[in-house]
Amino acid sequence: MSQQRVIVVGGGLAGLAASVRVAEAGLDVDLFSLVPVKRSHSVCAQGGINACNEVARQQGYSEYEHFDETIYGGDFLADQHPVLEMANWAPRIIDLLDRMGVPFNRTNEGNRDLRLFGGSLFKRTHFAGATTGQQLLYALDEQTRRYESEGKVTKYEFWEFLWPIIEGGRCVGIVAQDLRTMQIRAFRADAVIMATGGNGLIFGKSTNSVICTGAAAARCYQAGAWYGNPEMIQVHPTAIPGADKLRLMSESARGEGGRVWVPRRKGDHRPARDIPDAERYYFLEERYPAYGNIVPRDIATREIFSVCVTDGLGVNGENSVYLDLTHKDPEYLTKKLGGILDIYEKFVGVDPRVEPMKIFPAVHYTMGGLYTTFTKGSYNPTTPLAKHKSGTRPPIPFDIGLGMQPGAPNNSMTNVTGLYAFGEVNFGYHGANRLGANALLSCIFDGLFCGVSVANYVRSEAVSKSPASGVAQSAFDSAVQSEQAKAKRLLDAVDPAANRGAEVNPYIIGKELGEEMTAACTVVRTEARLKQCQSKLAELKDRYSRLRLADAATWTNQSLSYTRALGDMLTLADAIALGALTRKESRGAHYRTDYPERDDANFMKTTLAKYNPADRSTTIELAPIDASLILPTARTYGKKS
């Protein structure tokens, strides 16, 4: 077996795609996942995956249009070359997934079917009913198991990443813990790929799985990796409110003709079916006549928030609006949206085919993430185009290597040599707002395109002459001892009465963290509220330093795992709040009522968070972005003035 080894942390789409690509390149892979990989959060993705195909091309669509929509949708905050490369790769990725057996919906003619999605007037979203993420995850898991059977991939399921091992400025492995036996071990690798998703649990209730704490990214951040645009958190406009968590109602419902509305008259408590069409306020359609219900998520969320909270027009005076599909054929809905309709019926007890759904925005996605680098490709025009202003498209070929240089070792590498970030934990592709159905694409693109970069880095002369196998064992032993000491400090604080002391109960601290972050750092932000949030975070961190555990188990101690992650969540919350306070403008998902306009002169830059381990503080810098392909224009989506 080869001594050249790559560790992949995260069993979702990005992690599986990376494992397949790196194993295909002939390197050994250790794949770590908190849960069985088929239960990774990617399985919850519903609506689809974006790409131009021949049917879309007949509409006048193109890879460049996809690129342009993504930059415009992200409010011009993303580095443009990686996004161009992703858009150009998208059709190839769909073809590959098709050959892997993903059961994409088909038209009667046998072509892959397409649906509308937010931020585009073109049908360019491929889908497998309303369970697209599950189908993609299962297909890539099959490919991973193929290499697992050949001994090229070793899975470590139910293992938690604890810390990257950095020696001589280079990442040479990780420390991880078996969540069943509680054993803590070090693992060597010539490169480490983080593919650990988002941080929804920081906000308490979200559409994310409870494993989406952001702790893995926070640990890399505390170990020296920079964090880009931490304040950019996506609040999805349509989710089922719930006492335990929030369940996503996919954008595909709107893409298939779903209409968002509230009663025009405040205090109208009639059942939805009794309210005639003329007395319904289809506010997205009226305010954005060109895009209507398929405006991007940040815009739809703010409009729903405004209608409910500011105007007081929510259904029955509550924070909810109707998402209405009852005008569509029930058989058609079952074919296209059966997965999400069944979820709604299961948890609400109402069939959305005959009665409108009640929904409200929920924290959903992390645009920010570990800061990564890239090498430009061959397309570097002397003058960027303002396509949304002029309506012109550049005469460029749609080919690979235009945006990023294929195989460049630094593609998707963090500032820590040998430490990579793929998928949602990579800040690079979505700017200030992610367009729906670009998440699955960016995950798989990172794995397939940047997986080659990882292989080239591992085989580079510098790494080949100084492999991880040659690093002194003491570096790994020291890292293990450090993590064992952290766990011991928490276990030494066990108090059987901890569940009665709210002041020092980690679950109460976590609940208060979620409530505070949701109130201060989601749809609407102000300087005063953000400063109040910082004060609350300081209080929570003080309480965390004195917390007590209720469980001293040495086997499957979930309390220990959660409590350890809570400390990392508090650290990342600091970066989110400080980033939001520093960015004195409104851009994409970041909306400041005290700074309601976009400020390109001062803030068309990456918010770069850096951690100081000496005093455990966060500092923010503003780093320039590469916007050399498309000039920024007003992002209006045809809103009526």
Steps between C-alpha positions, in 0.01 A plus 500: 500500500624848412638719778345804333174559683227763506250549781149616411289630789128495423288231338265721297512571128820703512678237707385209285585677173844583638555143618410360159719747312804460726471120502463508122831688490663204677529636855367337815213673677383497861140627508366625836133561572301576814221278369469229233578684178152430361360696795717808437308825475530501119222241508259778600554709185177504304456722199771436241840580351568777249664458160453608141404218264384487140136554592594804710723621218198505269343752736798730449680379812875434524775420745587868503141589591525256793827662607350846470187407699717357778717811530197730481304280743792512746497881481848510344684377810636173358836465326392469142747257343406198718132565428566511125682168518217343701239616246705364210539164674134471592374327180781245523413429863136433411607263221727317744227468762263372234749228407532412870130421501344805667126474415449852366144584400444473124272666253269295278768525231757342731702815566602590853224719636567853625321726746514868590695603807561830675709767331445384142237546232629185328425139584846365580455291815529121465316299763400158627153570633546696820769268644789601275761511776416148610530363147836672441634388837403138441658500153829643627498264797483209255808633322678546833418145606652379176835648607440382856474144371834547324667622819550854373243659734466425871187631670497619858130548573392626845835678535522867595774729368665676794801693368732535199862407564721778364874448500742744341213706362357198316196286584619141541201330658214525746391396845162325513285319753298181465159604634421147612814397691608865564853412387700803382755432226728684260502423126778595259433642154682696234191718454173554686172596333232656718153436356295549815212722387335789682439625853120521537496381862662829606156649432319235701218392273577484127435277200838335564562168671603521866849386399548831310673684784784658300737362765740340252546827311530688829779266612693562180438871550638486853800306369589783260278468192329823395123525477339694215171695513377342827205740515346368177230263626212399273149500642280289272162662434289185527518256792252332735515666844547239770558470872799268457653619172410663169432283197578618151233546236713508190521788256387242247144556627519856369689386193211267414246782527449546875367844592576689820220713645323637805149642549488864389299599806671493837311280743340286229475161673300318234636166379718543191252328270231754599706804404432596135792575270432875494541510879837323496823700504750327271769738618801347322317503168385859549832636621722307257287447186787356288609232749199473729525201732844401373692802625822401682476376854631807680241720329209259555597462865512874567167552326333224704656640817377849411145388419471306826703700750478856365161498329333252735337310212616152597248217488272529806725777628790255537844485342399289201387538140332263260698301244222392268509207256131419505447641149728228357398148399551267802644223282752743350595620849556146624726424204709816534482582873385185676795494741437840657122476487520181703725674753248780544210260537693288748598784732202733461220253433370689197517395133660795313340379177163619631590763761775767480809446714584740781868590490751752639873567443765288676880496524615268225851545355844647568640704211803584711759238585867420510688742277651330194729595214520415129709547187334693221421330174556629150203738472614843616340779293646849518157651567227331706146512365191634674276239341194577711522861390587462133331168422807379310677169533873464439609286204691245708510122462338295773790281594687377804806688619358845430421583862749295701812325384427126504715314748659806662596375849358804678145474362269493806797491738475708817782726618632191684707300253350157438164584660213525247134597531236353266125558476301717739795543736685675211409869483584535132196462272191674634602846613231677703213272394484150356265433212291191560633178338857633484593327829499145366694622199771674701544193723551262211705749299742545789540126539553424132693807382697588812555135592756495218669800662534306825654204319747729322593666829565162664717394207689829483873490560474690830257248652659193342834592656342565839194273532279486806634152565832661586365743759612420854251293700526752782298753297209259480531385861498861618183576300324196646602595855367852446159370393493246782567785744210702354266205542626438854435862599139461392454159661655625823216754510230232524227587747192273516291808586623696197167461324344702781747788481411706196798731555752223426295251298654470150163432338350815654804700386455357150130587499571858602773522235255395231235746612748789514661428164161460331379831643815700423671343199240377252250694286541852642811636671589827673810628675325528836360146481832354387681665791238359733567161342872535568427571866278193519768285337753621758257396775444159340874442463548581868229252594654243263828527690312394816258245354415163647427176314237255614661196335837339577454200273809360332293347219295695242498814713294735283496765770878530478494530122229768505664699778835500325332619179315772692829668586590505132154632410551791738832579332345498155204706623752766601629514143146516356397789726824694453489451123142627491596800714801582283311483169319837508286444195220277374601228254319177423402316818667767714239774551575792732208737558751764613701456177232400246707555183778294343841668528730363231773755565560379856346156529519315170763302685529175689447524874800304627479373858821404679527336841752596766559199728687710757187680617242296306388807310384556142623775269351600166684616190356598162674323212454600132318261270562433133209659311670527165239315291166669582452857619261549792156639416188576703345174617127565467338200327257743342352621828221751465594832653 
